[in-house]
Amino acid sequence: MGITSVPAAIRWQADHAEANGAPANARIIRALLAILETDTATGRRMANWQGLSLEDAMPLRVASGLHYLYLTDAEPRLGDVYQGLMTDQPVIDELVAETARSFDTILLPWLDTPPQTNEAGRSAAIMAGLLWLSERLGPQFALNEIGASAGINTMMGRFHFDLGGVNVGPSLSSIAIAPQWRGEAPPEAPVRIVGAKGCDTRPLDLTDPERALRLKSYIWPDARERMVRMDRAIAMAEKMPPEIVRQDAGDFVDQMLAAPQDEGVTRVLFHTVMWQYLPRETRDRITQAMETAGKDAGADRPLAWLALETNRDTLTQELRVRYWPGGGDARLLATAHPHGEWVEWLA
């Protein structure tokens, strides 16, 4: 989808939030149109945004900054919108425009970086993909996540999952992921995660209170359950932080593929809702590297690629898998809610 108009990108993002059960956030995003009309640095930078506004998720950057103002009690009136008590769009437009004028210097830096919506619920689709792969490649997996942000999904081996009645992971985990399941259950197969690491160009430290607050700001305000999971993920990281390195995704994949691989362990590259933020040349580099490595993969040292990414036409996330040996063709396994509230199994 090639949306380059800033107003069109804002409207698309608002429709996307509405379609995925976040009406309050949708109203806030629509009100960003009012910021374009303000004499603020934030409004001017938004109006003159260079490149693909939609791929950059520019509207979500500003919406996250507004959420931050609410979470820090700088602008408590936004709470009426987030709690569904204020629904009149013109009134919300005026509130958001006024907020932009009052907190221009705070909002402006939020445009510098894309959202880091590190959501544990997305790991449900990835785990279902591992169950599917287990039947084909064996039960042992070494996970490698690009765009890992704070590494919440890198810790998915410590979560408990109920996937359509198929239970995986430690039963006493503080993080229990049980999305509404649609379609048949995934395969009931063993999964053993023997290693997990990730990379991000701007990793967030979950144990740093200010960094954790920033990560909370990226959560859509309608999703209160996500806030609870975030607090539990922070507590989990304080006990044992995930292994995350500050590194370019292409460099990380090259090093992953060059490292020794234990026999009987499937090396897995995975990512969730981040591919759109990578430069095209990095996407092409990773794709070529995986396809080249796939030609040398054997039954004793398999390779797999799980991607949960947005289909801009259906406004849902699609879980696709490629694996070697096995041809390496992409296969659609499931569609999912962007924050893991439901998964529809298609495999």
C-alpha positions as CSV (number, residue, x, y, z in Angstrom):
1,M,0.0,0.0,0.0
2,G,1.6,3.3,-1.1
3,I,0.0,5.9,1.0
4,T,2.1,9.1,1.0
5,S,-0.5,11.7,2.0
6,V,-0.2,12.5,5.7
7,P,-3.9,12.9,6.3
8,A,-4.6,9.6,4.5
9,A,-2.0,7.9,6.7
10,I,-3.7,9.3,9.8
11,R,-7.1,8.2,8.7
12,W,-5.8,4.7,7.7
13,Q,-4.2,4.3,11.1
14,A,-7.4,5.4,12.9
15,D,-9.5,2.9,10.9
16,H,-6.9,0.2,11.7
17,A,-7.2,0.9,15.4
18,E,-11.1,0.9,15.2
19,A,-11.1,-2.4,13.3
20,N,-9.0,-4.0,15.9
21,G,-11.0,-3.1,19.0
22,A,-9.4,0.2,20.0
23,P,-12.1,2.9,19.5
24,A,-10.6,5.3,22.0
25,N,-7.2,5.2,20.4
26,A,-8.9,5.6,17.0
27,R,-10.4,8.9,18.2
28,I,-7.1,10.1,19.4
29,I,-5.4,9.3,16.1
30,R,-8.2,11.0,14.1
31,A,-7.6,14.1,16.3
32,L,-4.0,14.2,14.9
33,L,-5.5,15.9,11.9
34,A,-6.2,18.8,14.2
35,I,-2.5,19.0,15.2
36,L,-1.7,19.6,11.5
37,E,-3.6,22.8,11.7
38,T,-1.7,24.1,14.8
39,D,1.3,26.5,14.7
40,T,3.5,23.9,16.4
41,A,6.8,22.3,15.6
42,T,5.1,18.9,15.9
43,G,2.4,19.9,13.5
44,R,4.8,21.3,11.0
45,R,7.0,18.2,11.1
46,M,4.0,15.9,10.7
47,A,2.6,17.9,7.8
48,N,6.0,17.8,6.0
49,W,6.8,14.2,6.8
50,Q,9.1,12.7,4.2
51,G,8.6,9.2,2.8
52,L,5.8,6.7,3.4
53,S,3.9,8.0,6.4
54,L,2.1,4.7,6.8
55,E,5.2,2.5,6.8
56,D,6.9,4.9,9.2
57,A,3.8,4.6,11.5
58,M,4.1,8.4,12.1
59,P,0.6,8.7,13.5
60,L,1.4,6.0,16.2
61,R,4.5,7.9,17.2
62,V,2.5,11.0,18.1
63,A,-0.3,9.0,19.7
64,S,2.2,7.3,21.9
65,G,3.6,10.7,22.9
66,L,0.1,11.8,23.9
67,H,-0.3,8.6,25.9
68,Y,3.0,9.3,27.7
69,L,1.6,12.7,28.7
70,Y,-1.4,11.0,30.3
71,L,0.7,8.3,32.0
72,T,3.0,10.9,33.6
73,D,-0.1,13.0,34.7
74,A,1.0,15.9,32.5
75,E,-2.3,15.9,30.7
76,P,-4.9,14.0,32.8
77,R,-7.8,15.2,30.6
78,L,-6.8,12.7,28.0
79,G,-8.0,10.0,30.4
80,D,-11.6,10.8,29.5
81,V,-10.9,9.8,25.9
82,Y,-9.0,6.7,26.8
83,Q,-11.7,5.5,29.2
84,G,-14.5,6.1,26.6
85,L,-16.1,9.0,28.6
86,M,-15.4,11.5,25.9
87,T,-16.5,10.4,22.4
88,D,-17.4,13.6,20.6
89,Q,-14.7,13.9,17.9
90,P,-14.7,17.7,17.5
91,V,-14.2,18.1,21.3
92,I,-11.4,15.5,21.2
93,D,-9.9,17.3,18.3
94,E,-9.7,20.6,20.3
95,L,-8.3,18.8,23.3
96,V,-5.6,17.2,21.3
97,A,-4.7,20.4,19.5
98,E,-4.5,22.2,22.8
99,T,-2.3,19.5,24.2
100,A,0.0,19.8,21.2
101,R,0.3,23.5,21.7
102,S,1.0,23.1,25.5
103,F,3.5,20.2,25.2
104,D,5.1,20.8,21.8
105,T,8.6,20.3,23.0
106,I,7.7,17.0,24.7
107,L,5.7,15.6,21.8
108,L,8.2,16.6,19.0
109,P,11.0,14.0,20.0
110,W,8.4,11.2,19.8
111,L,8.5,11.6,16.0
112,D,12.2,10.6,16.0
113,T,11.7,6.8,16.4
114,P,9.1,4.2,15.3
115,P,6.8,2.6,17.9
116,Q,8.3,-0.3,19.9
117,T,5.1,-2.2,20.6
118,N,6.7,-5.1,22.3
119,E,3.6,-7.2,22.8
120,A,3.7,-10.6,24.5
121,G,0.3,-11.6,23.0
122,R,1.9,-11.8,19.6
123,S,4.1,-14.7,20.7
124,A,0.9,-16.9,20.6
125,A,1.1,-17.1,16.8
126,I,4.8,-17.7,16.9
127,M,4.4,-20.5,19.3
128,A,1.7,-22.1,17.2
129,G,4.1,-21.9,14.3
130,L,6.8,-23.7,16.3
131,L,4.2,-26.5,17.1
132,W,3.6,-26.8,13.3
133,L,7.4,-26.9,12.6
134,S,8.0,-29.4,15.4
135,E,6.0,-32.0,13.4
136,R,8.3,-31.4,10.4
137,L,11.7,-30.6,11.8
138,G,11.8,-31.9,15.3
139,P,11.1,-30.4,18.8
140,Q,14.3,-28.4,19.5
141,F,14.6,-24.7,18.5
142,A,17.1,-21.9,18.9
143,L,15.2,-18.6,18.5
144,N,16.6,-15.5,17.0
145,E,14.4,-12.4,17.0
146,I,15.0,-9.2,15.0
147,G,13.3,-6.0,16.0
148,A,13.1,-7.4,19.5
149,S,12.7,-4.0,21.2
150,A,12.9,-4.9,25.0
151,G,13.0,-8.6,24.3
152,I,9.6,-9.5,25.7
153,N,8.9,-12.1,23.0
154,T,12.5,-13.3,23.2
155,M,11.4,-14.6,26.6
156,M,8.5,-16.6,25.2
157,G,10.0,-19.8,26.3
158,R,9.1,-18.8,29.8
159,F,5.4,-18.1,29.0
160,H,2.5,-20.5,29.3
161,F,0.3,-20.9,26.3
162,D,-3.3,-22.2,25.8
163,L,-3.7,-22.4,22.1
164,G,-7.1,-23.8,21.3
165,G,-6.7,-26.3,24.1
166,V,-3.1,-27.1,23.3
167,N,-1.0,-26.2,26.3
168,V,2.7,-25.3,26.0
169,G,5.3,-23.9,28.4
170,P,5.7,-23.8,32.1
171,S,2.3,-24.1,33.8
172,L,3.2,-21.8,36.7
173,S,4.4,-18.9,34.5
174,S,3.3,-15.4,35.6
175,I,2.5,-14.7,31.9
176,A,-0.3,-16.8,30.6
177,I,-1.2,-16.3,26.9
178,A,-4.6,-17.7,25.9
179,P,-6.0,-15.9,22.9
180,Q,-9.5,-16.5,21.5
181,W,-8.8,-19.4,19.1
182,R,-10.5,-19.7,15.8
183,G,-10.3,-22.7,13.5
184,E,-8.7,-26.0,14.4
185,A,-6.2,-26.3,17.1
186,P,-2.5,-26.3,16.2
187,P,-0.6,-29.6,16.3
188,E,-0.1,-31.0,19.8
189,A,3.7,-31.5,19.4
190,P,6.6,-31.0,21.8
191,V,8.5,-27.7,21.7
192,R,11.8,-27.2,23.5
193,I,13.4,-23.8,23.2
194,V,17.1,-24.4,23.8
195,G,18.3,-20.8,23.2
196,A,16.9,-17.4,22.5
197,K,18.4,-14.1,21.7
198,G,17.4,-10.9,19.8
199,C,18.6,-7.7,18.4
200,D,17.3,-4.1,18.0
201,T,18.9,-0.9,16.9
202,R,17.4,0.8,19.9
203,P,16.8,-1.9,22.5
204,L,14.9,-0.9,25.6
205,D,15.9,-2.0,29.1
206,L,12.8,-3.3,30.8
207,T,14.4,-2.9,34.2
208,D,14.9,0.9,33.7
209,P,11.7,2.6,35.0
210,E,11.9,5.4,32.4
211,R,12.4,3.0,29.5
212,A,9.6,0.8,30.8
213,L,7.3,3.8,30.9
214,R,8.2,4.6,27.3
215,L,7.3,1.1,26.3
216,K,4.0,1.4,28.2
217,S,3.3,4.6,26.2
218,Y,3.3,2.6,23.0
219,I,0.6,0.3,24.3
220,W,-2.9,1.2,22.9
221,P,-4.8,2.7,25.9
222,D,-7.8,0.5,25.2
223,A,-5.8,-2.6,25.9
224,R,-5.7,-2.7,29.7
225,E,-4.8,-6.4,29.8
226,R,-1.7,-5.6,27.8
227,M,-0.6,-3.2,30.6
228,V,-0.9,-6.0,33.1
229,R,1.2,-8.3,30.9
230,M,3.7,-5.6,30.5
231,D,4.1,-5.3,34.3
232,R,4.6,-9.0,34.6
233,A,7.1,-9.0,31.8
234,I,9.1,-6.3,33.6
235,A,9.1,-8.4,36.7
236,M,10.2,-11.4,34.7
237,A,13.1,-9.5,33.1
238,E,14.2,-8.2,36.5
239,K,14.8,-11.9,37.5
240,M,16.5,-12.8,34.3
241,P,16.8,-10.3,31.5
242,P,16.5,-11.5,27.9
243,E,19.6,-11.6,25.7
244,I,19.3,-8.6,23.4
245,V,22.1,-6.9,21.5
246,R,22.2,-3.4,19.9
247,Q,22.7,-4.3,16.3
248,D,21.4,-3.9,12.7
249,A,19.0,-6.7,11.7
250,G,21.0,-7.6,8.6
251,D,24.2,-7.9,10.6
252,F,22.5,-9.9,13.3
253,V,21.1,-12.4,10.7
254,D,24.5,-12.8,9.0
255,Q,26.1,-13.6,12.3
256,M,23.3,-16.0,13.3
257,L,23.7,-17.9,10.0
258,A,27.5,-18.0,10.4
259,A,27.5,-19.3,14.0
260,P,27.9,-23.1,14.7
261,Q,24.6,-24.9,14.8
262,D,24.0,-27.9,17.1
263,E,22.8,-31.1,15.5
264,G,19.0,-31.7,15.8
265,V,18.3,-28.0,16.7
266,T,16.3,-25.9,14.2
267,R,17.6,-22.4,13.9
268,V,14.7,-20.0,13.8
269,L,14.5,-16.4,12.7
270,F,11.4,-14.7,13.8
271,H,9.9,-11.2,14.0
272,T,6.5,-9.6,14.8
273,V,5.2,-6.4,13.3
274,M,8.6,-4.8,12.5
275,W,9.4,-5.8,8.9
276,Q,7.7,-2.6,7.6
277,Y,10.2,-0.4,9.6
278,L,13.3,-2.0,7.9
279,P,14.8,-0.3,4.9
280,R,14.1,-2.2,1.7
281,E,17.7,-3.0,1.2
282,T,17.9,-4.6,4.6
283,R,14.8,-6.7,3.9
284,D,16.3,-7.8,0.6
285,R,19.6,-8.6,2.3
286,I,18.0,-10.8,5.0
287,T,15.8,-12.6,2.4
288,Q,18.8,-13.4,0.3
289,A,20.9,-14.5,3.3
290,M,18.1,-16.9,4.5
291,E,17.5,-18.3,1.0
292,T,21.2,-18.9,0.5
293,A,21.6,-20.6,3.9
294,G,18.5,-22.6,3.2
295,K,20.1,-24.3,0.3
296,D,22.7,-25.8,2.7
297,A,20.3,-26.7,5.5
298,G,19.8,-30.4,6.1
299,A,17.6,-32.6,8.2
300,D,20.2,-32.6,11.0
301,R,20.5,-28.8,11.0
302,P,17.2,-27.2,9.8
303,L,16.5,-23.5,9.2
304,A,13.1,-21.8,9.7
305,W,11.7,-18.3,9.3
306,L,8.5,-17.3,11.1
307,A,7.0,-13.8,10.4
308,L,3.9,-12.2,11.9
309,E,3.4,-9.1,9.9
310,T,0.6,-6.8,8.8
311,N,-1.5,-7.3,5.7
312,R,-2.5,-3.7,4.9
313,D,-5.6,-4.7,3.0
314,T,-7.2,-6.9,5.6
315,L,-5.9,-4.9,8.6
316,T,-4.8,-8.2,10.3
317,Q,-1.5,-9.8,11.0
318,E,-0.5,-12.9,8.9
319,L,1.7,-15.6,10.2
320,R,3.9,-17.0,7.4
321,V,6.6,-19.7,7.6
322,R,9.4,-20.8,5.4
323,Y,11.7,-23.7,6.2
324,W,14.6,-25.7,4.9
325,P,14.8,-28.5,4.0
326,G,11.3,-28.3,2.8
327,G,11.5,-26.1,-0.3
328,G,11.5,-22.7,1.5
329,D,8.2,-21.6,0.0
330,A,6.2,-19.2,2.1
331,R,3.1,-20.7,3.6
332,L,0.3,-18.9,5.4
333,L,-0.4,-20.6,8.8
334,A,-2.7,-18.1,10.6
335,T,-4.1,-14.7,10.8
336,A,-4.1,-12.8,14.1
337,H,-5.2,-9.7,16.0
338,P,-2.3,-7.2,16.1
339,H,-1.9,-7.6,19.8
340,G,-2.7,-11.3,20.1
341,E,-6.3,-11.2,21.3
342,W,-7.3,-13.8,18.8
343,V,-5.6,-16.2,16.4
344,E,-7.3,-17.9,13.4
345,W,-5.5,-21.1,12.5
346,L,-5.5,-21.8,8.7
347,A,-2.7,-24.5,8.3
